[in-house]
Amino acid sequence: MPTPATLNLTWTSNYVLGCHRIGYRIQGSGDPYTIIDNIFAPNCPPGLGAACYYNVAISVENETCDSVTYEGYIQPCCEDILSLTGRIPWNITYNPVPSCIAVTFTCNNVGIFAATVGNNGGGTYTPGAGYTVNAADIIGGGGAGTTITFDVDGGGNITNPIVTVVGSGYTSAPTINITTLSGAGGDDSGTLIPEMDTCPIIGLGATCDSADAGISTKALLSSSFEVCYTGGTGSSPVPPANYTAVDNPATCCYDCVSLQIDAPASGAVAQSTYLDCTTGQIQTVNLAPLDPPVNVCAKRNSWVTGNSQTVFTPGPVCT
């Protein structure tokens, strides 16, 4: 949102009559100078060495990422307005101070949602139903508490694995080997492939984008998304225990940028959202693997996805 500001200029007069003019513009814009002419007492009293000042009213954008430099000159009024003679150049850089702080939410531990039979079903297990994977056969991942049952078909192969208790605390996918501890005999060669659960939905509450940002999509293990909040450190909601929430030392910046959204490399359709600069509304994009990229003009830092394989590439500033 545009915010009133001033360029506070001071100089020492080297002109007996005291009358001066100021020209100013944004550096690099190529625009003609805005001219403030006939600056006189009390801003610049007559006499050599007089202390002069003038405050130029401008409008700045605090929620932008980029600083802006104003350039200009001070010139005695006796010089022609088009003349370069007698111009004293100056420049002032304005550094925005955004009101919002970024909070990064990361899904860092989940349970096991389901399991499938690996490339090797075993072939040596005792046919039957309702076997239970021994807890010691779920190796690594950092979690615990998962219960998986399975059957063995007439050929001695593992079949129909069912997760009856998802467990919790897995920071990565474990290895599951079916050993004799599971009660089905065999030569310990059968494997199950775990399908990791998602972190639960977070109620985001009021953010810099909205008085009520609604609810985020469920996040995959190790995926992150960033949301911006007013109030600084500690202003974001406390997320479920499956997440970490880290205040970003850098504040949120809300330039409009050209955003390319690339589909996930594999898996299911991924739903992404972003704040559209043209409409000012939250937009949703659904991309399946191999779909062509989508190019939009979005508010910087406003994009959120539930699939860690979706790639966001911000580009040049757009309008």
ZAMARGU-4260 file (C-alpha; in steps of 0.2 Angstrom, whole numbers, plus 5000, padded with zeros to 4 digits):
<rodrens>
0) 5000/5000/5000 | 5007/5017/4995 | 5014/5027/5011 | 5017/5046/5012 | 5035/5050/5014
5) 5047/5065/5012 | 5064/5068/5004 | 5073/5079/5017 | 5085/5090/5007 | 5097/5102/5015
10) 5111/5113/5006 | 5121/5128/5008 | 5117/5143/4997 | 5130/5150/4985 | 5118/5162/4978
15) 5116/5179/4985 | 5097/5181/4981 | 5093/5164/4989 | 5080/5158/4976 | 5083/5140/4971
20) 5074/5126/4961 | 5074/5107/4964 | 5072/5093/4951 | 5069/5075/4956 | 5064/5058/4949
25) 5067/5040/4952 | 5084/5035/4947 | 5085/5024/4931 | 5067/5028/4927 | 5071/5039/4912
30) 5056/5051/4917 | 5058/5070/4916 | 5062/5078/4932 | 5048/5085/4943 | 5053/5103/4946
35) 5049/5113/4961 | 5054/5131/4957 | 5056/5147/4966 | 5061/5140/4983 | 5064/5155/4994
40) 5063/5161/5012 | 5061/5154/5024 | 5068/5138/5016 | 5082/5147/5008 | 5085/5165/5014
45) 5096/5177/5003 | 5115/5177/5006 | 5130/5167/5003 | 5132/5152/5015 | 5114/5153/5020
50) 5107/5136/5027 | 5093/5130/5015 | 5081/5115/5016 | 5066/5108/5008 | 5055/5093/5011
55) 5049/5084/4995 | 5033/5075/4997 | 5033/5058/4989 | 5024/5041/4990 | 5033/5025/4993
60) 5028/5006/4994 | 5033/4998/5011 | 5028/4981/5006 | 5041/4979/4992 | 5057/4969/4992
65) 5067/4982/4983 | 5075/4999/4988 | 5072/5014/4977 | 5084/5028/4974 | 5078/5046/4970
70) 5090/5057/4961 | 5090/5075/4957 | 5098/5092/4958 | 5097/5109/4966 | 5100/5124/4955
75) 5099/5143/4957 | 5084/5151/4949 | 5094/5163/4939 | 5099/5148/4928 | 5088/5143/4914
80) 5077/5128/4919 | 5084/5118/4904 | 5102/5123/4908 | 5114/5111/4916 | 5124/5125/4923
85) 5124/5127/4942 | 5116/5110/4945 | 5121/5102/4962 | 5117/5083/4960 | 5110/5073/4975
90) 5103/5055/4977 | 5094/5047/4992 | 5090/5029/4993 | 5074/5023/5002 | 5074/5006/5010
95) 5057/4998/5013 | 5052/4991/5030 | 5038/4979/5027 | 5026/4976/5041 | 5025/4957/5039
100) 5037/4943/5044 | 5038/4927/5035 | 5035/4910/5044 | 5040/4894/5036 | 5030/4879/5041
105) 5039/4862/5037 | 5031/4845/5039 | 5044/4835/5048 | 5036/4819/5055 | 5021/4808/5050
110) 5014/4791/5052 | 5013/4777/5040 | 4997/4778/5030 | 4998/4762/5020 | 5010/4749/5013
115) 5012/4739/4997 | 5021/4723/4994 | 5038/4726/4987 | 5047/4718/4972 | 5049/4702/4982
120) 5034/4694/4990 | 5044/4680/4998 | 5037/4664/4991 | 5043/4655/5007 | 5030/4660/5020
125) 5017/4649/5028 | 5000/4652/5019 | 4987/4660/5031 | 4978/4677/5036 | 4980/4690/5049
130) 4999/4690/5052 | 5006/4705/5060 | 5023/4714/5056 | 5034/4713/5071 | 5039/4731/5077
135) 5057/4726/5075 | 5054/4723/5057 | 5051/4741/5054 | 5068/4748/5053 | 5074/4766/5053
140) 5063/4782/5050 | 5063/4788/5068 | 5045/4784/5071 | 5036/4770/5081 | 5019/4763/5085
145) 5014/4757/5068 | 5004/4741/5066 | 5003/4732/5049 | 4994/4715/5046 | 4996/4704/5031
150) 4991/4688/5023 | 5001/4675/5014 | 4994/4667/4998 | 4995/4648/4993 | 5011/4652/4984
155) 5019/4658/5001 | 5019/4676/4995 | 5014/4691/5006 | 4998/4699/5001 | 4985/4711/5007
160) 4995/4722/5019 | 4984/4733/5029 | 4990/4747/5041 | 4978/4746/5056 | 4988/4759/5067
165) 4998/4773/5058 | 5010/4776/5071 | 5019/4793/5072 | 5036/4802/5072 | 5043/4796/5056
170) 5055/4809/5049 | 5059/4798/5034 | 5052/4782/5026 | 5058/4766/5036 | 5063/4749/5028
175) 5051/4735/5031 | 5057/4717/5030 | 5046/4703/5035 | 5056/4691/5046 | 5051/4675/5055
180) 5047/4687/5070 | 5031/4691/5061 | 5025/4673/5064 | 5023/4668/5045 | 5040/4658/5044
185) 5049/4661/5028 | 5067/4666/5024 | 5065/4684/5028 | 5066/4690/5010 | 5049/4698/5008
190) 5047/4717/5009 | 5034/4730/5011 | 5035/4748/5005 | 5028/4761/5017 | 5017/4775/5010
195) 5019/4790/5022 | 5005/4800/5029 | 5003/4818/5026 | 5004/4831/5040 | 4987/4837/5046
200) 4979/4853/5040 | 4984/4869/5048 | 4972/4883/5052 | 4982/4898/5046 | 4971/4912/5054
205) 4974/4930/5049 | 4989/4933/5038 | 4995/4948/5028 | 4985/4942/5013 | 4968/4941/5022
210) 4959/4943/5038 | 4956/4924/5037 | 4968/4914/5026 | 4957/4899/5029 | 4966/4882/5029
215) 4981/4876/5020 | 4982/4860/5010 | 4989/4844/5019 | 5008/4844/5017 | 5019/4830/5012
220) 5034/4824/5023 | 5048/4837/5022 | 5038/4849/5012 | 5038/4867/5017 | 5027/4883/5013
225) 5029/4901/5019 | 5015/4912/5025 | 5017/4930/5031 | 5010/4938/5047 | 5009/4955/5055
230) 5015/4957/5072 | 5033/4949/5070 | 5040/4935/5079 | 5027/4924/5088 | 5012/4931/5078
235) 5009/4915/5068 | 4997/4901/5075 | 5005/4886/5084 | 5005/4872/5072 | 5002/4854/5075
240) 5016/4844/5083 | 5020/4837/5065 | 5026/4854/5059 | 5040/4865/5064 | 5037/4884/5062
245) 5052/4895/5060 | 5051/4914/5059 | 5061/4920/5044 | 5074/4934/5048 | 5069/4942/5032
250) 5052/4951/5031 | 5039/4947/5018 | 5040/4956/5002 | 5025/4958/4991 | 5031/4963/4974
255) 5021/4956/4960 | 5033/4943/4951 | 5031/4932/4936 | 5029/4915/4943 | 5031/4898/4934
260) 5023/4883/4942 | 5030/4866/4936 | 5021/4850/4939 | 5028/4837/4951 | 5040/4824/4943
265) 5029/4810/4949 | 5014/4805/4960 | 4997/4811/4960 | 4989/4828/4954 | 4996/4842/4965
270) 4986/4857/4970 | 4994/4874/4972 | 4988/4891/4977 | 4994/4909/4974 | 4988/4926/4976
275) 4985/4933/4959 | 4991/4951/4956 | 4978/4955/4942 | 4962/4950/4952 | 4969/4951/4970
280) 4961/4934/4973 | 4968/4917/4978 | 4969/4906/4963 | 4971/4887/4962 | 4981/4877/4950
285) 4980/4858/4948 | 4995/4850/4939 | 4998/4831/4936 | 5015/4824/4932 | 5021/4830/4914
290) 5008/4844/4913 | 5016/4859/4905 | 5021/4873/4917 | 5009/4887/4921 | 5015/4905/4921
295) 5006/4918/4931 | 5009/4935/4939 | 5008/4932/4958 | 5012/4941/4974 | 5029/4936/4980
300) 5029/4923/4994 | 5010/4920/4992 | 5012/4902/4984 | 5007/4887/4994 | 5008/4868/4989
305) 5005/4851/4996 | 5017/4843/4985 | 5036/4845/4988 | 5040/4840/4970 | 5031/4855/4963
310) 5043/4868/4958 | 5040/4887/4959 | 5052/4899/4949 | 5049/4917/4953 | 5055/4929/4939
315) 5055/4947/4934 | 5043/4960/4942 | 5026/4960/4933 | 5010/4970/4934
</rodrens>
